[in-house]
Amino acid sequence: MYRYFSLLSFFLILTLHAQIDKNELSKLNVEALLVKDLTTREIIYSKEALKEVEPASLTKIMTAILAIEQGNLNRPVLITAEMIAVEPTIAGYKEGEMIILEDLVKAAMIKSDNDAAMAIAFAVGGNVHNFVEMMNLKAKKIGMRNTVFTNPCGYDIGNHHSTPKDLLKLAEYAIKNPFFNEVTRQNQHIYYGFNTNRKFIAKTHNHLLNRYEYAVGVKTGYTSKAGPCLIARAKKDGNDCLIVMLNSKANRWALAQQIFERIFVQPVNRFLESV
């Protein structure tokens, strides 16, 4: 009887702590939020997991992983007028310039350059239409059932949309690739035009990498419709956590760091909810 009572008390205490954590996370001023423990494979917190959202430049995770998986990253890509007819975040390539595909991937992921993402689409898919088909086919293959991509950059064009749950699937798939992980943890990448030797500097928009020592990626995003978005990953003392945050009304870097520290410092105090 004593053993049963002790066990019951433990679970009641655990539930109490879990409820406190749930309430705290629910107060965060974000439209949608998913927090997953990659070590235990548990969803720690879920808010609006199935809500249709604009993924903004989180889209570039798919763009980058398709380029990485097709291989031959050392090949130069000839920049055309179609590739550079984009805005606002750009590397500033010129028509006729040649850029190594690996550098395009890093520019798209680290600085979120749209001309780099567009150049990837043409280099890998032949044209934007074919590449978008590749994006949607890959999305279905990895279980993104409520996602439609219309462009490789993340523009709010047409029916371009996803859900937090699908974006979590995309991030989990992409981080299985070592090269992808290597790219997303970089603060900066310096590279040169293949045929011009012109210098380019891709500096990250992910300020979490500069302020939180345990952060290891993954991608930022923003459009006027999507708001500030972030998929963040951190690893500490054998713990591995992934956050998907959409349309944050508060400082997303501070919020992400606070969430990571709650998970890492108090691993027992968790709200578990299936998505």
Secondary structure, DSSP 8 states (H G I E B T S, - for coil): -HHHHHHHHHHHHHHHHHHHHHHHHHTS-EEEEEEEETTTTEEEEEESTT--B--GGGGHHHHHHHHHHH--TTSEEE--TTTT---SS-----TT-EEEHHHHHHIIIII--HHHHHHHHHHHHSSHHHHHHHHHHHHHHTT-TT-B---SS----TT-BB-HHHHHHHHHHHTTSHHHHHHHT-SEEEEE-TTT--EEEEE-S-THHHH-TTEEEEEEEEETTTEEEEEEEEEETTEEEEEEEEEESS-HHHHHHHHHHHHHH-TTS------
